[in-house]
Structures are given as C-alpha cells and as structure tokens.
Amino acid sequence: MIRLKEKYVKEVIPAMKEKFGYQNDLAVPKIVKVVVNTGFNPNIKDEKRRQEVAHDLALITGQKTKSSPAKKAISSFKTRQGMIIGLTVTLRGQRMYDFLDRLIHVALPRGRDFHGLAEENIDQAGNLNVGIKEQIIFPEIAAESTKNIFGLEVAVVTSAKNHQQGVALLKLLGFPLK
C-alpha cells in the first residue's frame, strides 16, 4: 500500500495540476495539520477518568495531549474560568500522515454503519471535520479493557482556497467521501 505522503507527491500533485492548472508544485493544496480533540464533563472530579481519556488519546495519535481550559465562566454549564474541559492534540509532519493513513484505511471502515464521509463535512475553506462517536474503532484501543467510551473530533486542515479544491484534494488522497 502506498503511503499517504508518497501518494500525495506521485499522484495527487500531477492530478491537481492538470485539473486546476497550477503552474508550480508548491501552489497545489496540501494538508497542513490535523487537530484531534475531545471534551468531557468538567463537573466530574474523577482525575483517574481524565487520565484514562488522555492515555487513550495519546495512544490513538502517538503524541501527548494538551489540556484545554475554559476561557470564561458559564454558570448554566457549571464551569469556571480555567477549569479543564477538554483535551487536544495537533499533528503535523510524519505523525499526521501516519494518523491519517490509519484513520482512512483502518479506523473509519471499522465504525458502525459507515458508508463514507459526507461532502457537507468539508467547509468553504476546504477543511474536513469528522466526528467519531467511539474511540474503540482505532486498533490501538482494546475494546474489552476500555471502561470509558468517549467521542472525538478530527479536523483535517488544508491549504485549499475553496470547497471544490478541498474535495478534489481529499478524494485524490483516498478519503472515503460519498
């Protein structure tokens, strides 16, 4: 199986240059970064549960998580400023390509009732946002030993200028779009 970076260089760049008429290889849109994040109920004071979520997210991405504090206090959500309400990981370079390769070819097809990603998940700037309901679709997580099932969001940020270029880039890279 051709790895994602090699596929981008050998197949995607020539196809995008032909389709959109780019003059230079560097003008072709590319994937800039992948942001994986999850949120949890800040009212749960169980530190062990937070550590388990952080451990699972670190296993999935191959990188240590960063905690996301609340920017301001919201009384209806019972949050205070500075309270930890989520975890995030920003992937770039080789880790990003490795994660995307596992996401496309292993994790997404393992999800329940998966029939492809909708094109509506790609915004006007060409970025893809995918919500994953259970972290156990990733092969690094053992479903039998998992106590807490949590959802996560994956944002694939591209340098595409519009929706059409973003869709073409992601389809050529092998993302399962409907």
C-alpha positions in Angstrom: 0.0 0.0 0.0 1.4 3.4 -1.0 1.8 5.6 2.0 -0.1 8.9 2.1 2.9 11.3 1.6 4.2 9.3 -1.3 0.8 9.2 -2.8 0.5 12.9 -2.5 3.8 13.6 -4.2 3.4 10.9 -7.0 -0.3 11.0 -7.8 -2.1 14.0 -6.2 0.2 16.8 -7.3 0.1 15.9 -11.0 -3.6 15.3 -11.0 -4.3 18.6 -9.2 -2.0 20.5 -11.6 -3.9 19.0 -14.5 -7.3 19.6 -13.1 -6.9 23.2 -11.7 -4.0 24.4 -13.9 -1.4 25.1 -11.2 2.0 26.2 -12.6 4.0 25.1 -9.6 4.1 22.1 -7.3 4.1 24.4 -4.3 0.8 26.0 -5.4 -1.0 22.7 -5.1 -3.1 22.5 -1.9 -1.8 20.2 0.8 -2.8 19.0 4.3 -1.3 21.5 6.8 -2.3 19.8 10.1 -4.7 17.5 11.8 -6.3 18.5 15.1 -7.8 15.8 17.3 -9.8 16.9 20.3 -12.3 15.7 22.8 -14.3 17.3 25.6 -15.6 15.9 28.8 -17.9 16.9 31.6 -16.0 19.3 33.9 -18.3 18.5 36.8 -16.8 15.0 37.1 -14.0 15.4 39.5 -12.5 12.0 38.8 -8.9 12.6 37.9 -8.3 8.9 37.0 -11.0 9.1 34.3 -9.4 12.2 32.8 -6.0 10.4 32.8 -7.6 7.4 31.0 -9.0 9.6 28.3 -5.7 11.4 27.9 -3.9 8.0 27.7 -6.3 6.7 25.1 -6.0 9.9 23.0 -2.2 9.7 23.3 -2.3 6.1 22.1 -4.5 7.0 19.1 -2.4 9.9 18.0 1.1 8.9 19.1 1.6 12.3 20.8 1.0 13.7 24.3 -2.3 15.6 24.8 -2.7 19.2 25.8 -5.5 20.2 28.2 -8.0 22.8 27.1 -9.1 25.1 29.9 -12.4 27.1 29.8 -11.9 30.6 28.6 -14.7 32.1 30.7 -17.1 31.0 33.4 -20.6 29.9 32.3 -22.9 29.3 35.2 -25.5 27.3 33.3 -22.8 24.7 32.4 -21.3 25.0 35.9 -17.9 25.8 34.5 -15.4 28.3 35.9 -12.6 30.1 34.1 -9.5 27.9 33.9 -11.4 24.6 34.5 -10.1 21.8 32.3 -13.0 20.9 29.8 -11.2 19.0 27.1 -8.0 17.6 25.5 -6.5 18.4 22.2 -3.6 17.1 20.0 -2.2 18.9 17.0 -0.4 16.6 14.5 2.0 17.8 11.8 4.6 16.1 9.6 5.1 12.4 9.6 2.8 11.7 12.6 0.0 13.5 10.8 0.4 11.3 7.7 0.6 8.1 9.8 -2.5 9.1 11.8 -4.5 9.9 8.6 -3.4 6.6 7.0 -4.7 4.7 9.9 -7.9 6.8 10.0 -8.7 6.3 6.3 -7.8 2.6 5.9 -8.4 1.1 9.3 -10.5 3.2 11.8 -13.3 4.6 9.7 -14.2 1.3 8.0 -14.4 -0.3 11.4 -17.1 2.2 12.5 -20.7 1.0 12.8 -22.8 1.6 9.7 -20.0 3.5 7.9 -20.9 4.3 4.3 -18.4 7.1 3.7 -18.0 10.7 4.8 -20.5 13.3 3.6 -19.2 16.2 1.4 -21.0 18.6 3.8 -18.2 17.8 6.3 -15.9 19.9 4.2 -16.2 23.6 4.8 -15.8 26.5 2.4 -12.1 26.8 3.1 -11.6 23.1 2.1 -11.1 21.7 5.7 -12.6 18.4 6.7 -14.3 17.9 10.1 -15.2 14.4 11.2 -16.9 13.4 14.5 -16.2 10.0 15.8 -18.6 8.6 18.4 -16.4 5.9 19.9 -12.6 5.8 20.3 -12.7 2.0 20.1 -12.7 2.0 16.3 -9.0 2.6 16.5 -6.9 -0.6 16.6 -4.7 0.8 19.4 -7.5 0.7 21.9 -8.6 -2.7 23.3 -12.4 -2.6 23.4 -12.5 -5.3 26.2 -10.4 -3.3 28.6 -12.0 0.1 27.9 -14.1 1.5 30.8 -14.9 4.9 29.3 -16.1 5.3 25.8 -15.8 8.8 24.5 -16.2 10.6 21.2 -13.6 12.8 19.5 -13.4 15.3 16.6 -10.9 15.2 13.9 -10.2 18.4 11.9 -8.1 18.0 8.7 -6.8 21.5 7.9 -5.8 22.0 4.2 -4.3 24.9 2.3 -7.1 24.7 -0.3 -8.7 28.0 -1.3 -12.3 26.8 -1.7 -14.6 23.9 -1.2 -14.1 22.4 -4.7 -10.3 22.2 -4.3 -10.6 20.7 -0.8 -13.0 18.0 -2.1 -10.7 17.2 -5.0 -7.6 17.0 -2.8 -9.2 14.7 -0.2 -10.7 12.4 -2.8 -7.4 12.0 -4.6 -5.7 11.2 -1.2 -8.2 8.4 -0.7 -10.6 9.8 1.8 -13.9 7.8 1.6 -16.2 10.6 0.5 -19.7 9.9 -0.7 
